[in-house]
Amino acid sequence: MSSYSPGETAEKSGFTLDTLRYYEKIGLLSGIARNASGRRVFSDHDLNWLSLLRCLRETGMPIAEMLRYSELARSGADTVQERLELLQDHDRRVEEQIATLREQQKHIKWKIGFYQDTVCQSAPV
């Protein structure tokens, strides 16, 4: 198993060092190992966890729900149903966001077409 410094972890995960510290402080990251000099050392498991946190964050999951999911994950196999339901609820919200964006995109595409028609009509023949 590989180990990574905080800087390497920030680079690989796409999170800033401040965000890594914050996530550890609030409990989204737990059990981070420390080396002999007390510096944090991250594992492949930590990077996988950070990848999931990035996905959840970028799809709009509130920090409070991310914390709830983290607590459930640390609680073991008895919480699988609750984790499933939490992720299913989030997935439904993501689907709604996608549908809204698709509708908004139609309006943007209509406006692009309008401008393209305007440019074509004013171009010399």
N, C-alpha and C positions, 0 to 999 in steps of 0.2 A: 504494500500500500504506500502510495506517495504522500509526502507532506509538503505543505506550501506555506510560505510566509504570508503575512497579511497583505503585503504589496502584490505578491503573485496571485493571491486569492482575489484581490480587488480587480486585477487585470483579467483573470480568467472568468470571473463572475460578472464583470461589468458594473459592479457596485463600487462606490467610493469607500475609502477607509472609514470615513465618518459614518456611512450607512452601515457598514459591518459592525462598527462599535455600537451604534444605536440599536441594531437588531439584536446584538448580544445583550445589551442593557435591558431591553424590554422583554426579552425571552423568546424571540423568534429563532435565535441561534443559541443553543445550549450545549454544554459539555465540550466546549472548545478546549483542546489540549494546550498545555503551556510547555515550553522548553525549559531547560535548566536555568536560563536567565529570566524566566517569567514571561517571555514573549509568546503571543498566541501562535499556534501552529494548526493549520487547517488540513483536513484529510480529503480524500476523494469523496467520501460520504458527505462531508460538509459542502463540497462543491455541488454535488447532486441536489442537496437540500436547497442551496442557494439558487440553483437553476429553477426549482419548483417555485420558490418564493418570487423570483423574477417574473415567471409566467403569471402567477396569481396577481402580483402587483400591476404588471403591464396590462392585464385584462380587467383591472379596476376593482379587485377585491379590497375591501377596506382593511386597514391594519387590524382592527378588532377581530374580524373574521379570520385573518391570517393567524392571529394569536390563538384563537379558539382551535383552529386546525392544528397548530403546533402542539397545543396542550393535548389534544386528542391523540395525535400521532405518538407523543411520548407516553401516553397511558396504555398503549399496547393493543393487542388484538381485540379486546372487548369493545373497542370504539370504532371498529371498521364501519359499522352501519351508520354511525353518526358522521364519520368522515365522508362516506359515500353521499349522504344526504346534503351535507354542506357543499361538496363539490358539484352535485347535481343542481342545487339552487344557484350556485355561481354560474354554471354552464348555461342555465336558462337566461340569466341576466346578460351574459355574453351574446347569446343568440339574439336577444332583443336589441342590444347595441348594434350588432351586425346588420339587422334588418333596418334599423333607423339610419345607419350609415349608407346602406344601399339606396334608400329613398332619397337621402340628401345627395348622394352621388348622381342620381338621375337628374336632379335639378341642375347640378354643376355641368353635367354632360349636355343638357339642353342649352345652357348658357354658352358653353364652348361652341356648340353647333351654331348658335345665333351669331357669335363673333366670327366664326369661320365663313358663314354666309355673307356677312357684312364685308369682310376682307376680300372675298372672291368677287363680290359685286362692284367693289370700288377699284379693283385691279384693272389696269389698262389692258385692252384686248389687242 
